[in-house]
Amino acid sequence: MQVHDTKIAGVKIIQPKVFGDNRGFFLETFSKRRYQEMLQIDYDFVQDNYSRSSKNVLRGLHFQTANPQGKLVRVVRGEVFDVAVDIRKDSATFGEWVGVLLSEENKTQFWIPPGLAHGFVVLSDIADFEYKCTNYYDPKNEGCLIWNDADVAIDWPIANPILSDKDQQGRSLKELFL
């Protein structure tokens, strides 16, 4: 397993070791001890989530104000562009974002620590997305940063995503935190 730092403290890109031959492949998607050591974290994962989305669906950018969730994410089927935005007000990278292509082919994982906003857009016809969370979903404390906030300036690979009603109501970084 290879772990790569990003420009945002704590956000990591993970390339698991894949063992493949003419029969297919095998990879370990999670081992508590190894991931805690390699990511330098001490979190327990308490909830696993699975979603399926169609092409051009954008989910996010979600966060929880209380009980923030760290997320270990990966794509099982298809391809997405996955994004983490630093919304920790005391962070040197507040308002900055990191994006990574996750796909069934590259088997890359993305670690987003608690306190960041998270979202993704589907680039393939369909995508199955899995994520492990360090805290339980808390709808009373859920927030949404608007996907196209000009101050954050995410370079999304599509111009007109399909959004849920909730995600269309996302607010700007300035409205949420300044």
C-alpha positions in Angstrom: 0.0 0.0 0.0 1.3 3.4 -0.9 0.0 6.6 0.8 0.5 10.0 -0.7 0.1 13.3 1.1 -1.8 16.2 -0.5 -1.6 19.9 -0.1 -4.3 19.7 2.7 -3.0 18.4 6.0 -4.4 14.9 6.8 -6.0 14.3 3.3 -4.4 11.2 1.8 -4.5 9.3 -1.5 -4.1 5.6 -1.0 -3.0 3.1 -3.6 -3.6 -0.4 -2.2 -1.4 -3.3 -3.3 -3.3 -5.3 -5.9 -2.5 -8.9 -6.6 -3.7 -9.9 -10.1 -3.3 -12.7 -12.6 -5.3 -14.2 -15.5 -8.0 -15.3 -12.9 -8.7 -11.7 -11.7 -7.3 -9.8 -8.7 -7.3 -9.5 -4.9 -6.8 -6.5 -2.8 -7.2 -5.7 0.9 -9.6 -2.7 1.1 -9.2 -2.2 4.9 -7.2 -3.4 7.8 -7.6 -1.3 11.0 -4.1 -1.6 12.3 -2.4 -1.0 8.9 -4.6 1.9 7.9 -4.2 3.6 11.3 -0.4 3.2 11.0 -0.1 4.2 7.4 -2.6 7.2 7.6 -1.3 8.2 11.1 -4.8 8.2 12.5 -6.5 6.9 15.6 -10.1 6.7 14.5 -12.5 3.8 14.5 -14.9 3.4 11.6 -18.5 3.1 12.9 -20.6 3.2 9.7 -20.2 1.9 6.1 -22.2 3.5 3.3 -22.8 2.5 -0.3 -24.3 4.6 -3.1 -25.0 4.1 -6.8 -25.3 7.1 -9.0 -25.7 7.8 -12.7 -23.5 9.8 -15.0 -23.1 13.5 -14.2 -24.7 13.1 -10.7 -22.8 15.3 -8.3 -23.3 14.5 -4.6 -22.0 17.1 -2.1 -20.2 19.0 -0.8 -21.4 17.5 2.5 -20.1 17.9 6.1 -21.4 17.7 9.6 -21.0 20.7 12.0 -21.1 18.6 15.1 -19.9 15.0 15.1 -17.8 15.5 11.9 -17.1 12.4 9.9 -13.8 11.2 8.6 -14.3 9.2 5.4 -12.3 6.5 3.7 -13.8 6.3 0.2 -13.4 4.2 -2.9 -15.2 3.3 -6.2 -16.2 -0.3 -6.7 -17.8 0.2 -10.2 -17.3 3.0 -12.6 -15.4 6.3 -12.2 -15.8 9.5 -10.2 -14.0 12.7 -9.5 -13.8 13.0 -5.7 -13.2 16.2 -3.9 -12.4 17.3 -0.3 -12.6 20.9 0.8 -10.9 22.2 3.9 -13.5 23.9 6.0 -11.5 23.9 9.2 -11.4 27.6 10.1 -8.1 27.4 11.9 -6.4 25.5 9.0 -3.6 27.0 6.9 -5.5 25.6 3.8 -9.0 26.8 4.8 -11.1 27.0 1.6 -8.7 24.9 -0.5 -9.6 21.7 -2.2 -8.1 18.5 -3.4 -9.5 16.3 -6.1 -8.7 12.7 -7.2 -10.0 10.3 -9.8 -11.3 7.1 -8.2 -12.3 4.2 -10.4 -12.8 0.5 -10.4 -9.6 0.3 -12.6 -7.2 2.3 -10.5 -8.7 1.0 -7.2 -7.4 4.2 -5.5 -8.8 5.2 -2.1 -9.2 8.7 -0.6 -8.9 9.5 3.1 -10.8 12.7 4.1 -10.3 13.5 7.8 -13.1 14.9 10.0 -13.8 18.6 9.5 -13.7 18.7 5.7 -16.5 19.0 3.1 -16.8 16.0 0.7 -18.4 15.4 -2.7 -18.0 13.6 -6.0 -19.3 13.7 -9.5 -19.9 10.5 -11.6 -17.9 10.4 -14.9 -19.0 6.9 -16.0 -22.5 5.7 -17.0 -22.9 4.4 -13.4 -20.8 4.4 -10.3 -20.9 2.4 -7.1 -19.3 4.3 -4.3 -18.3 3.0 -0.8 -17.2 4.9 2.2 -16.3 4.1 5.7 -17.2 6.8 8.3 -15.6 7.6 11.7 -18.9 9.0 13.0 -22.6 8.3 12.6 -24.7 10.3 10.1 -26.3 13.2 12.0 -29.0 14.9 9.8 -29.5 17.7 12.4 -25.9 18.8 12.0 -25.5 18.3 8.3 -24.3 21.1 6.1 -23.7 21.6 2.4 -21.2 23.7 0.7 -22.4 24.7 -2.8 -20.5 22.7 -5.5 -19.7 25.7 -7.6 -18.6 28.3 -5.0 -16.5 30.8 -6.9 -14.2 31.4 -3.9 -13.4 27.7 -3.6 -13.1 27.3 -7.4 -13.2 23.6 -7.8 -12.1 22.5 -11.3 -15.0 20.0 -11.8 -14.7 17.9 -15.0 -18.3 18.7 -16.0 -20.2 22.0 -16.3 -23.9 21.0 -15.6 -24.1 18.3 -13.0 -27.3 16.6 -11.8 -28.0 17.7 -8.2 -30.5 16.8 -5.5 -32.8 19.4 -4.2 -30.7 19.5 -1.0 -27.4 20.0 -2.8 -28.9 22.8 -5.0 -29.5 24.6 -1.7 -25.9 24.5 -0.6 -24.3 27.7 0.6 -21.1 29.4 -0.1 -18.0 29.2 2.1 -18.5 32.9 3.1 -22.1 32.3 4.0 -21.2 29.2 6.1 -18.0 30.2 7.8 -17.2 33.9 7.5 
